[in-house]
Amino acid sequence: MGNPIFCLLAMAVATSAAAAAEPPLQRFEFSRVEMAVPIKIVLYAPDETTAEQAATAAFDRIHVLNGILSDYDPNSELRRLCDTAARGKAVPVSRDLWKVFHRAQEVSKQSGGAFDVTIGPLSRLWRRAIRRSVFPSDERLDEARPLVDYRLVRLDEKNRSVELLTPGMRLDLGGIAKGYAVDEALAVLNKAGITRALVDAGGDICLGDPPPGKSGWRIGVAPLQADGPPSTLLSLADVAVATSGDAWQYVEIDGTRYSHIIDPRSGMALTDHSSVTVIAPNCITADALASTVSVLGPQQGLKLIDATPGTAALIVRAPQGKVETHKSKRWEGGVKNDE
């Protein structure tokens, strides 16, 4: 029988030699516009060819998902599903669309309808309002409100099908689709052997293993004002971060600032001028919860976050022009702040 200490020493030497033989990882950065936002991928790979191939595959995955989840593209799977509203039959959907719907319905139930992908009729009205700086008419809002209710979507898990129960329903996955796409892009990179990577889709960020020699990725939390510096700097790895707010998308009408974020329950755009950042195990969750907490506000929103395992949130808002900050319990106790 051999000496176990010698065996362990030999294994350690062999492992060290193998690590030394591996080429050092290099930093590469790629960008492309997909889903109407700039997508950035930062990754560490042994060489440029490996990095380019992996990044291209990740971008291609996002492009495919846009063709499934977009409510702007009239030929997307989502839009085709909308055309079947109230026809009395469930429609089989792709695995990707099913995953997004299933997660969306979970968040809708947890939040009492503060998150709702049937918000499409209201989204259209407020998009027009932002473009034209004209408040939606009471008549149009009254027409849209009855079409917005997550309970009007029937999911059949056995057949992976979806049925829309009311004529005129329109779906909008804007509060969750990017998060799912970012998760999938990182999964593509991991499959290619790239684990030290970051995917950023307009503020929806999914993080893999940290850069070589670092404990985490340095992430700046979006400020309340569009031209301001990051409100906080974080060091994170193997989690997702999403920010929802009105720094860039809003309209002022008769002296009131209206966000692009809409409360599905009332049909009204938010007016509290806020920025909500959520950290979660995956980006589909972070994305959906950032929108949800924006709608719920600090008290109810942080209650939801504290009840959701693995999540933390920071809320910065200025409802009357005075800035206030609210943090969830895990943000206070478990998120590393590098400032």
C-alpha positions as CSV (number, residue, x, y, z in Angstrom):
1,M,0.0,0.0,0.0
2,G,1.4,3.4,-1.0
3,N,2.1,6.3,1.4
4,P,-1.2,8.4,1.4
5,I,0.7,11.6,2.2
6,F,3.0,11.0,-0.8
7,C,0.0,10.4,-3.0
8,L,-1.7,13.6,-2.0
9,L,1.5,15.5,-2.6
10,A,1.9,14.0,-6.0
11,M,-1.7,15.0,-6.9
12,A,-1.1,18.5,-5.7
13,V,2.0,18.8,-7.8
14,A,0.2,17.4,-10.9
15,T,-2.7,19.8,-10.4
16,S,-0.4,22.7,-10.1
17,A,1.5,21.7,-13.2
18,A,-1.7,21.3,-15.2
19,A,-2.9,24.8,-14.1
20,A,0.5,26.3,-15.1
21,A,0.2,24.7,-18.5
22,E,-3.2,26.3,-19.2
23,P,-3.1,29.6,-21.2
24,P,-3.9,32.7,-19.1
25,L,-7.4,34.1,-19.5
26,Q,-7.7,37.4,-21.4
27,R,-10.5,40.0,-21.1
28,F,-12.7,40.5,-24.2
29,E,-15.7,42.8,-24.6
30,F,-18.4,42.7,-27.3
31,S,-21.5,44.8,-28.1
32,R,-24.5,44.6,-30.3
33,V,-28.0,46.1,-30.4
34,E,-30.7,43.5,-29.8
35,M,-34.2,43.8,-28.3
36,A,-33.9,47.5,-29.1
37,V,-31.2,48.1,-26.5
38,P,-27.4,47.9,-26.5
39,I,-26.2,44.5,-25.3
40,K,-22.7,44.2,-23.8
41,I,-20.9,41.0,-23.1
42,V,-17.6,41.0,-21.1
43,L,-15.9,37.6,-20.8
44,Y,-12.5,36.0,-20.0
45,A,-11.3,33.4,-22.5
46,P,-7.9,31.8,-23.5
47,D,-7.9,33.4,-27.0
48,E,-9.8,35.8,-29.3
49,T,-11.3,33.0,-31.5
50,T,-12.9,31.2,-28.5
51,A,-14.2,34.5,-27.2
52,E,-15.7,35.7,-30.5
53,Q,-17.4,32.4,-31.1
54,A,-18.9,32.2,-27.7
55,A,-20.1,35.9,-27.8
56,T,-21.6,35.5,-31.3
57,A,-23.6,32.4,-30.1
58,A,-24.9,34.4,-27.1
59,F,-26.0,37.3,-29.2
60,D,-27.6,35.0,-31.7
61,R,-29.6,33.4,-28.8
62,I,-30.9,36.8,-27.8
63,H,-31.8,37.6,-31.4
64,V,-33.9,34.4,-31.6
65,L,-35.6,35.2,-28.4
66,N,-36.6,38.6,-29.6
67,G,-38.4,37.0,-32.5
68,I,-40.4,35.0,-29.9
69,L,-41.0,37.5,-27.1
70,S,-41.3,40.9,-28.8
71,D,-44.6,42.8,-28.7
72,Y,-43.3,45.2,-31.4
73,D,-42.7,42.6,-34.1
74,P,-46.0,41.7,-35.8
75,N,-44.5,38.3,-36.8
76,S,-43.3,37.3,-33.3
77,E,-44.7,34.3,-31.6
78,L,-46.1,36.6,-28.9
79,R,-48.0,38.8,-31.3
80,R,-49.4,35.7,-33.1
81,L,-50.6,34.5,-29.8
82,C,-52.3,37.8,-29.2
83,D,-54.3,37.4,-32.4
84,T,-55.9,34.2,-30.9
85,A,-57.5,36.1,-28.0
86,A,-61.0,34.8,-27.1
87,R,-61.1,32.2,-29.9
88,G,-62.0,29.6,-27.4
89,K,-58.9,27.4,-27.7
90,A,-55.5,27.0,-26.1
91,V,-52.5,27.6,-28.3
92,P,-49.3,25.5,-27.9
93,V,-46.3,27.7,-27.4
94,S,-42.6,27.3,-27.6
95,R,-40.6,26.3,-24.5
96,D,-39.1,29.8,-24.2
97,L,-42.5,31.6,-24.3
98,W,-43.9,29.1,-21.8
99,K,-41.0,29.6,-19.4
100,V,-41.5,33.4,-19.5
101,F,-45.3,33.1,-19.1
102,H,-45.0,30.7,-16.3
103,R,-42.6,32.9,-14.3
104,A,-44.7,36.0,-15.1
105,Q,-47.8,34.4,-13.7
106,E,-46.0,33.4,-10.5
107,V,-44.9,37.0,-9.9
108,S,-48.4,38.3,-10.8
109,K,-49.9,36.1,-8.1
110,Q,-47.3,37.0,-5.5
111,S,-47.8,40.7,-6.1
112,G,-51.6,40.8,-6.4
113,G,-51.4,42.0,-10.0
114,A,-48.8,44.7,-9.6
115,F,-46.9,42.8,-12.3
116,D,-49.0,41.8,-15.3
117,V,-48.0,40.9,-18.8
118,T,-51.5,41.5,-20.1
119,I,-50.7,45.2,-19.7
120,G,-50.3,45.7,-23.5
121,P,-53.4,47.8,-24.1
122,L,-52.3,50.3,-21.4
123,S,-48.6,50.2,-22.6
124,R,-49.7,51.3,-26.1
125,L,-51.6,54.3,-24.7
126,W,-48.8,55.5,-22.5
127,R,-46.1,54.9,-25.2
128,R,-48.2,57.3,-27.4
129,A,-48.5,59.7,-24.5
130,I,-44.7,59.8,-24.0
131,R,-44.1,60.3,-27.8
132,R,-46.7,63.1,-28.1
133,S,-46.7,64.6,-24.5
134,V,-50.4,64.2,-24.4
135,F,-52.3,62.5,-21.5
136,P,-54.4,59.5,-22.6
137,S,-58.1,60.2,-22.7
138,D,-60.3,58.9,-20.0
139,E,-62.3,57.0,-22.7
140,R,-59.3,55.2,-24.0
141,L,-58.1,54.3,-20.5
142,D,-61.6,53.0,-19.6
143,E,-61.5,50.8,-22.7
144,A,-58.1,49.4,-21.9
145,R,-58.5,48.6,-18.2
146,P,-60.9,45.6,-18.5
147,L,-58.4,43.9,-20.9
148,V,-55.6,44.0,-18.2
149,D,-55.8,41.1,-15.8
150,Y,-53.4,38.2,-15.5
151,R,-56.3,36.0,-14.5
152,L,-57.5,36.3,-18.1
153,V,-54.5,34.1,-19.2
154,R,-55.1,30.3,-18.8
155,L,-52.0,28.2,-18.8
156,D,-52.2,24.4,-19.5
157,E,-48.9,22.9,-18.2
158,K,-49.6,19.4,-19.5
159,N,-50.0,20.6,-23.1
160,R,-47.7,23.7,-22.7
161,S,-50.4,25.9,-24.1
162,V,-51.8,29.3,-23.4
163,E,-55.3,30.7,-23.8
164,L,-56.3,34.4,-23.8
165,L,-59.9,34.6,-22.6
166,T,-61.0,38.1,-23.6
167,P,-61.2,39.8,-27.1
168,G,-58.7,42.6,-27.6
169,M,-56.1,41.4,-25.1
170,R,-52.5,42.4,-25.9
171,L,-49.5,41.0,-24.1
172,D,-46.3,43.0,-23.2
173,L,-43.3,41.1,-21.8
174,G,-41.2,44.3,-21.5
175,G,-40.9,43.8,-17.7
176,I,-39.4,40.3,-18.0
177,A,-38.3,39.3,-21.5
178,K,-34.8,41.0,-21.3
179,G,-34.1,39.3,-18.0
180,Y,-34.8,35.9,-19.5
181,A,-32.8,36.7,-22.6
182,V,-29.8,37.7,-20.5
183,D,-30.0,34.5,-18.5
184,E,-30.1,32.5,-21.7
185,A,-27.1,34.4,-23.1
186,L,-25.0,33.6,-20.1
187,A,-26.1,29.9,-20.3
188,V,-24.8,29.8,-23.9
189,L,-21.4,31.2,-22.7
190,N,-21.2,28.7,-19.9
191,K,-22.0,25.8,-22.4
192,A,-19.0,27.1,-24.5
193,G,-16.8,26.8,-21.4
194,I,-16.9,30.5,-20.6
195,T,-17.8,30.9,-16.9
196,R,-16.2,34.2,-16.1
197,A,-18.6,36.5,-18.0
198,L,-21.1,39.4,-17.7
199,V,-24.1,40.1,-19.9
200,D,-25.7,43.5,-19.7
201,A,-28.9,44.4,-21.6
202,G,-29.7,48.0,-20.9
203,G,-29.3,47.5,-17.1
204,D,-30.5,43.9,-16.8
205,I,-27.2,42.2,-15.9
206,C,-26.4,38.6,-15.3
207,L,-23.0,37.7,-13.7
208,G,-21.0,34.5,-13.9
209,D,-17.9,33.7,-12.0
210,P,-15.8,36.7,-11.1
211,P,-12.8,38.0,-13.2
212,P,-9.5,36.2,-12.5
213,G,-8.0,37.3,-9.2
214,K,-11.2,39.2,-8.2
215,S,-13.9,38.3,-5.7
216,G,-16.6,39.8,-7.9
217,W,-17.7,42.1,-10.7
218,R,-17.8,45.8,-9.9
219,I,-21.3,47.0,-10.7
220,G,-22.6,50.5,-10.5
221,V,-26.2,51.0,-9.4
222,A,-28.1,53.3,-11.7
223,P,-28.7,56.7,-10.3
224,L,-32.1,58.5,-10.0
225,Q,-31.1,61.1,-12.5
226,A,-30.0,60.1,-16.0
227,D,-26.8,62.1,-16.0
228,G,-25.8,61.3,-12.4
229,P,-23.0,59.0,-11.2
230,P,-23.8,55.5,-9.8
231,S,-25.6,55.7,-6.5
232,T,-23.8,52.7,-5.1
233,L,-20.9,50.4,-6.2
234,L,-21.2,46.7,-5.6
235,S,-19.0,43.7,-5.9
236,L,-21.0,40.7,-7.1
237,A,-20.7,37.3,-8.8
238,D,-23.0,34.4,-9.8
239,V,-26.2,36.6,-9.4
240,A,-28.3,38.9,-11.5
241,V,-29.0,42.6,-11.1
242,A,-31.8,44.6,-12.7
243,T,-32.9,48.3,-12.4
244,S,-36.2,49.7,-13.2
245,G,-36.9,53.5,-13.2
246,D,-37.9,56.6,-15.1
247,A,-34.5,58.3,-15.5
248,W,-34.7,58.0,-19.3
249,Q,-38.3,57.2,-20.2
250,Y,-40.9,59.6,-18.9
251,V,-43.0,62.5,-20.0
252,E,-44.0,65.8,-18.2
253,I,-47.6,66.8,-18.7
254,D,-49.1,69.8,-17.0
255,G,-46.2,69.9,-14.6
256,T,-46.5,66.2,-13.5
257,R,-43.7,63.7,-14.4
258,Y,-45.2,60.4,-15.7
259,S,-43.0,57.3,-15.9
260,H,-43.1,54.7,-18.6
261,I,-43.8,52.2,-15.8
262,I,-47.6,51.6,-15.4
263,D,-49.6,50.2,-12.5
264,P,-51.6,47.5,-14.2
265,R,-54.2,47.7,-11.4
266,S,-55.1,51.4,-12.0
267,G,-54.0,51.9,-15.5
268,M,-52.0,55.0,-14.5
269,A,-48.3,55.7,-15.1
270,L,-46.2,56.1,-11.9
271,T,-45.4,59.6,-10.8
272,D,-43.1,59.1,-7.8
273,H,-39.8,59.4,-9.8
274,S,-38.0,56.3,-8.6
275,S,-35.2,53.9,-9.3
276,V,-35.5,50.3,-8.1
277,T,-32.5,47.9,-8.2
278,V,-33.0,44.2,-7.4
279,I,-30.4,41.5,-6.9
280,A,-31.7,37.9,-7.5
281,P,-30.4,34.4,-8.3
282,N,-31.3,34.9,-12.0
283,C,-32.2,37.9,-14.2
284,I,-35.7,36.8,-15.1
285,T,-36.6,37.2,-11.4
286,A,-34.5,40.4,-10.9
287,D,-36.2,42.0,-14.0
288,A,-39.7,41.2,-13.0
289,L,-39.3,42.1,-9.4
290,A,-37.7,45.5,-10.2
291,S,-40.8,46.5,-12.2
292,T,-43.1,45.0,-9.5
293,V,-41.4,46.8,-6.6
294,S,-41.6,50.1,-8.6
295,V,-45.4,49.7,-8.7
296,L,-45.9,48.4,-5.2
297,G,-43.8,51.2,-3.6
298,P,-41.3,50.9,-0.7
299,Q,-43.5,49.3,2.0
300,Q,-45.3,46.6,0.0
301,G,-42.4,46.2,-2.4
302,L,-39.7,45.5,0.2
303,K,-42.1,43.1,2.0
304,L,-42.3,41.1,-1.2
305,I,-38.5,41.1,-1.6
306,D,-37.9,40.0,2.0
307,A,-40.4,37.1,1.4
308,T,-38.6,36.0,-1.8
309,P,-35.5,33.9,-1.1
310,G,-32.2,35.0,-2.5
311,T,-33.3,38.6,-3.4
312,A,-32.4,42.1,-2.2
313,A,-33.5,45.5,-3.3
314,L,-32.6,49.2,-3.1
315,I,-35.2,51.9,-3.8
316,V,-34.3,55.5,-4.4
317,R,-37.2,57.8,-5.0
318,A,-38.2,61.5,-5.0
319,P,-42.0,61.6,-4.8
320,Q,-42.2,65.3,-3.9
321,G,-38.7,66.3,-5.1
322,K,-37.1,65.1,-1.9
323,V,-34.8,62.0,-2.3
324,E,-35.4,59.1,0.0
325,T,-33.7,55.7,0.1
326,H,-35.2,52.3,1.2
327,K,-33.3,49.0,1.5
328,S,-34.5,45.5,2.0
329,K,-33.2,43.4,4.9
330,R,-30.8,41.3,2.8
331,W,-29.5,44.5,1.0
332,E,-28.5,45.8,4.4
333,G,-27.0,42.6,5.7
334,G,-25.8,40.6,2.7
335,V,-24.7,42.8,-0.2
336,K,-21.1,43.9,-0.3
337,N,-20.8,47.7,-0.9
338,D,-17.4,48.7,-2.3
339,E,-17.7,52.4,-1.8
